[in-house]
Structure formats: structure tokens, C-alpha cells
Amino acid sequence: MSKNLVYDIHEKPPFSKLIVFAIQQLLAIMAATIAVPAIVQNGMSASAALFGAGIGTLVYQLFTKFKSPVFLGSSFAFIGSMFAAFAGATSTSLLGYFGLVLGAIFAGLVYVIIAVVVKYVGVGWINKLMPAAVIGPTVALIGLSLSGAAINDVFSYGAKETFGTASYFTMTPNAWVSLICALVTFAVVVLCSVYGKKMAKLIPFIIGVVSGYAVALIFTVIGYATENAALQIIDFAPFRALVADGVTLATFLSIPDFAFVKAIKGMADFNWAYVATVAVAYIPVAFVVFAEHIADHKNLSTIIDSDLLEEPGLHRTLLGDGVGSIAGAFFGGCPNTTYGESVGCVAITRNASVATISTTAVMAVLISFLSPFVAFLDSIPGCVMGGVCITLYGFIAVSGLKMIQKVNLEDNANLFTVSVILITGVGGMAMAIGKVFISGIACALILGIITNIVLNKFKKPVTEEKASEENEEK
């Protein structure tokens, strides 16, 4: 077992702890997983997306022989593709849902094809194409690119203003309450992670979310008692919806609105032009997400001190991600991808047990049927999750910076490669080519790869004699 881990990949915590750890992972990935259907709308179901994420993760674990401790959730990279699937369908039909499933199949097949190539060619070409000078800053960007979302969550109830090119939050009473709840959550997570003993050190996110929720609840109760809307942070609408028609079976149990049911009905409007539209929207994005797949797994490899690209092998992680993505979209409509939030949770808690991830997946499937628990998760204020996300996204960014430490930045080829990735990524160099949206991270990664190849292609190799002379000069 790696000395940095409390639980290694193959270790299984005691059952009581396993359940608690799984709930913590679930809280870490929950907000982002259900956010995708909320953004795309068109009647998409958050509980179905949660069910699909659980199934997709179990598929991924099967393909990776239960050797990769990461959860698969709804992919933000495909949001533009999902919009295109609905835009290309008629507004009165369910063809858009057929497009969601079909698009996920196209994207998954890209992964399968690349996996076959990797199986027979190996991963050496990937290591040359994306060395530490490329992967390190890219991983850092994944965390940094999410920083804005975390801060927006921190001020969920504040008003954002602009002054020239700068933006800021006006500190209204709502904003102050939101900030206090976020800071309490953040402080508890950090204190438990640094000074906690035994279980407290292993479940900092649960303790942090409960603490932040408790503070928000106090503010909300006072707000209702004094009729002060600024203090009413928690929205009880999800709970009221459970009893809107009285206490029935649906108050406790409900079947998610699965995407494949609507997709089957939408097949009645099938046409080849629409298939082409979906293919163009999904396939190019799959190649972009492939690069992020590499970055996530290299990052996770450094955390668990085991190269996942070698064992279980990149071909297996790609197959798991691709087929898992298809399974996730079949049920929830959203293609899945490995989650940075899950990686961050592993890094902070040092719990790399795959049993924990698998239990989280099963729990996600079961909870999608439990109306009260889904309502509770929906009621967690965004500011509370913002406090958690500061730590999660921060750890992802720092993991990338740790990779850069191993890079010789005195070599200008490496220096410019790292520089172009960081500047273009942080600067938000995203673009749309037709219906294909290329994220800032993807643009930065592509430029970084090209820069690295070109600079090293024409760089003269340093001879042993020359290296000796340079060392003597130093």
C-alpha cells in the first residue's frame, strides 16, 4: 500500500465506514452531476442523470477490473452537443432524446476505437505526445477553470456587478449570509482534514456540508420568523413538492424519467439528416474529452502512486469510460466522464478504496428512486457546496502544479509549452467551429501539444560533452 493512502485500491473499509465514505463521495459529485440536465432542460431528469452516473460508474469499474478509484458523472463537455441534439429535432417531438442516446453511442465508439489502437500499439506514443510539461499545466487548468463556478456558488445569493472588465459581488445581506455559510463549510472541511482524528479526517466533506447546512438552516428559520427574505437561504420547495398532492407512494418512491423511454418514442421521427447533425455535434467533442481522460488518469495515478495507464491499462480505462458514457446517457441522457471532484475527494481523504467508489455508484442508483433524499440533496444551498468546491477544485489545480515541479523549466521548450497552456487556458481561449464547441482547456491542450512537438522536433540534442560543459559553468 502507498504510504500516502489510508485505504489502498483493493482495501475495503468496515461496512459502517464504507457507507459513510460513499455518502461523502456522493456529496462531492452530486452538484455537478445533476447540474447538466438542469442546464440543458428540455424536460431532462436530475434523478435519471444520477441513476445513469451510478450505472456508468459500475460499467467503468467492470472494464477496469476494479482498479481505478474514480466516479463517472455527467459531462459538461457535451452540453453544447446536447443542445445541438435538441435544436436539430422538431420542438413537438421526442427526437431530441433519441439524439442524446445516439450521440453518446457515437462518442463512446470513438473511445472504443482509440482503446483498440492503444491495446495493440501501446501507450508510449501518448507519453511522448503528452509528457509532464503538457499534462501538468492541463491538470492545473482543470481545477483553475472550475474556480469561477466555486466562487459563484459561494455568492449564490449575491448580485454580481461589473466595473470595466472586472466583476465583483455587491455585499447585500443575502451575499453576507451566503458568504458566512460558505466560509463555515470551508473552515470545517479544512480543519477536519488537517487536525481531525480518525473518522473526522476521513469524512471532512460530510462534516463540512452538515455544518454549513446547519448554519444555513439557522439563518432560514430566523428569516421566516422575522419575515426577512435575505436570511431565507434554504429553499424548501423540493420538500413541499413531495406532498403537493398529499402523502402518496410518490412521496417516498418514484421512478426516474429515463431518457431511453422518450428516445424510443422519438425514433418515429428518425431521419438521416438528423443523424448526421448529431454525429457532427458529438464525435469531435469525444476527441477533446479523450485528452481530459488522459489528464484525469495521470493525475489520479500520482495520487495513488500507481500508473493507471499501465495497470489496468489505458485501453481498459477508455473502454470503461466510453461504454460507461453510453450507459449513462441511455438512462439519464448525459454522457459520463471521470470526475475531478471524485479525484479531489480521493486526494484529500487519502481513501483510494475502489469499494468506496462502487458503493457510491450503487447508492446513486438506489437514491435516484428515494424522493425524500433527492429532495434533501436539491435543498442543499449552493453556497454550502461552494465552500466544499473551493477545496476540491484547489486540490486538482495543486496536483497539476506538483507535476510541473518535475519539469525542467530551464529548458525553453518546456518553459514555452507550460506557458502557452496556462495563459490560453486561464485566458479562456474557447471557440465554436460550426456546431462544435471546443472548451478553453481543450484549446490550451491542443496548442500545448503542438508547441511541445514543434520545439522538441527542431531542438538539437544535448551531447554528453556539452552537458558536462554546461554543468561546469553552473
C-alpha positions, 0 to 999 in steps of 0.5 A: 500500500502507498504510504500516502493512502489510508485505504489502498485500491483493493482495501475495503473499509468496515461496512459502517465506514464504507457507507459513510465514505460513499455518502461523502463521495456522493456529496462531492459529485452530486452538484455537478452531476445533476447540474447538466440536465438542469442546464440543458432542460428540455424536460431532462431528469436530475434523478435519471442523470444520477441513476445513469452516473451510478450505472456508468460508474459500475460499467467503468469499474467492470472494464477496469477490473476494479482498479481505478478509484474514480466516479463517472458523472455527467459531462459538461463537455457535451452540453453544447452537443446536447443542445445541438441534439435538441435544436436539430429535432422538431420542438413537438417531438421526442427526437431530441432524446433519441439524439442524446442516446445516439450521440453518446453511442457515437462518442463512446465508439470513438473511445472504443476505437482509440482503446483498440489502437492503444491495446495493440500499439501501446501507450508510449506514443501518448507519453511522448505526445503528452509528457509532464510539461503538457499534462501538468499545466492541463491538470492545473487548468482543470481545477483553475477553470472550475474556480469561477463556478466555486466562487459563484456558488459561494455568492449564490445569493449575491448580485454580481456587478461589473466595473470595466472588465472586472466583476465583483459581488455587491455585499447585500445581506443575502451575499453576507449570509451566503458568504458566512455559510460558505466560509463555515463549510470551508473552515470545517472541511479544512480543519477536519482534514488537517487536525481531525482524528480518525473518522473526522479526517476521513469524512471532512466533506460530510462534516463540512456540508452538515455544518454549513447546512446547519448554519444555513438552516439557522439563518432560514428559520430566523428569516421566516420568523422575522419575515426577512427574505435575505436570511431565507437561504434554504429553499424548501420547495423540493420538500413541499413538492413531495406532498403537493398532492398529499402523502402518496407512494410518490412521496417516498418512491418514484421512478426516474424519467429515463431518457431511453423511454422518450428516445424510443418514442422519438425514433418515429421521427428518425431521419438521416439528416438528423443523424448526421447533425448529431454525429457532427455535434458529438464525435469531435467533442469525444476527441477533446474529452479523450485528452481530459481522460488522459489528464484525469488518469495521470493525475489520479495515478500520482495520487495513488502512486500507481500508473493507471495507464499501465495497470489496468491499462489505458485501453481498459480505462477508455473502454470503461469510460466510453461504454460507461458514457453510453450507459449513462446517457441511455438512462439519464441522457448525459454522457459520463466522464471521470470526475475531478471532484471524485479525484479531489475527494480521493486526494484529500481523504487519502481513501483510494478504496475502489469499494468506496467508489462502487458503493457510491455508484450503487447508492446513486442508483438506489437514491435516484428512486428515494424522493425524500433524499433527492429532495434533501440533496436539491435543498442543499444551498449552493453556497454550502457546496461552494465552500466544499468546491473551493477545496476540491477544485484547489486540490486538482489545480495543486496536483497539476502544479506538483507535476510541473515541479518535475519539469525542467523549466530551464529548458525553453521548450518546456518553459514555452509549452507550460506557458502557452497552456496556462495563459490560453487556458486561464485566458479562456481561449474557447471557440465554436467551429460550426456546431462544435464547441471546443472548451478553453482547456481543450484549446490550451491542450491542443496548442500545448501539444503542438508547441511541445512537438514543434520545439522538441522536433527542431531542438538539437540534442544535448551531447554528453560533452556539452552537458558536462560543459554546461554543468561546469559553468553552473 
